[in-house]
Amino acid sequence: MIVETEYGTVNIKSEVVKDIVYKAVMESYGTVDMGKQGFFDKLANLWIKEESKGISVIEEEGKIVVNLDLVLEYGLPVKKVAENTQENVYHRIESMLNYNDVVVNVHIAGLKF
């Protein structure tokens, strides 16, 4: 992601955005884990950094699209937890990167007891 300033350009890597998103998700109430929950998905996650597991950041046509695969705590209202996490990620990216055109998609990958 390239940001133009009055002094020049700033290049922000997608790994930085993933770190921001990961911290925002883990601070959200009701989110237990991230990533898909199938057997082969768990095997593949052994070689992936914890911070990038379950997070996809795509920059297209001047906007940032964040896709999240979340595992939520069992017994909590799923819709409310997903909305709160979505809002938390959106506001964190908006405030830290000063970027308004952000789309956050949440996919519920599972529930944990």
N, C-alpha and C positions, 0 to 999 in steps of 0.2 A: 504494500500500500504506500503510495507516494503522496505526501502532503506538501503543498506549496505554502511557503511563508514569505514574508517580506525580505528575509535574508537569504533565501535559497530554498532547496528542497530537503525534505526529511523522508527517508525510506524506512518504513516500519515493517518488519518481517511478520509473517503470519504466526510464527511461534510466540511472539510477544502478545499478540491478540489472544492466542490459545491460553497463555498463562493468565492473562487478565480474566478470561472467561472461566477458567478452572477455579480460580480463587473465588469468583463471584458465585459459582454454582455450589462450591463446598460450604460457603457461608450461608446458603439458603436453607431454611428449615424444611426438613422432610426429605432432602436428597441424601441418599446413603452412598451410592456408587455411580459410576459412569461406565458406559460401554455396553455392547450387546451381550446377551446372557446365554447364547448357545454354546455347546461343547467346543466346537471349532473356533468360535469367536474368543472364548476364554484362552484357548491354546495360542491363538494369534496375539492376544494381548500380553502374553509373557514377554514378547520382544519389543513392546511399545512402551514409551515413557508414560508414567502415570498421568502427567499433566495433559497429554494429547489424546488419551484414551477416551473415545466417545465424543470427541469434538471435531467438527469439520468447519473450517473457515474458508470462504470463497469470496473473492472480490470480483464483482462483475458490474460493468457499466456505472462505475462510480459509487456503488453501495457495497456494504459488507453483509454477507449472508452467513449466519452462524447456525449450524445444525447440531443439536445435542441429543445424545442417547442417554437417558437417565434411568437409574434404578431408585425407586422411591420406597419410603418406609411404609410397611403394611399398616392399615388402619387409619391412615390420614386421608383427607379428601384429595383425590388425585388431581382433579381439575384446578383446585385452589393452589396446591403446591406447585404445579406446572406453571400456572400464571405468575405466581410470586417469583419463581426462578427465572422465568422469561423476562419479567420486568427488572429484576435485579441485574441480570446480564446486560440488558439494553442500557440501563442507566449507568452502569459501570463503564461500558465502552464509550458512551456519550460523554461522560465527565472526564475520563482519563485521556481519551484521544481527541476530544473536541470534534466529534464526528456525529452528525445527526441522521444520516441515511443508513440505518442498521435494521436488519431483519433477523429475528431470532426464532428459529423453528425448534420445537421440543418434541421428541419422540420418546414415549415411555417404553423402555426396554424390559422392565420387570419390576417386581416388588420383593422386598426382603422383610422377613419377620424380625 
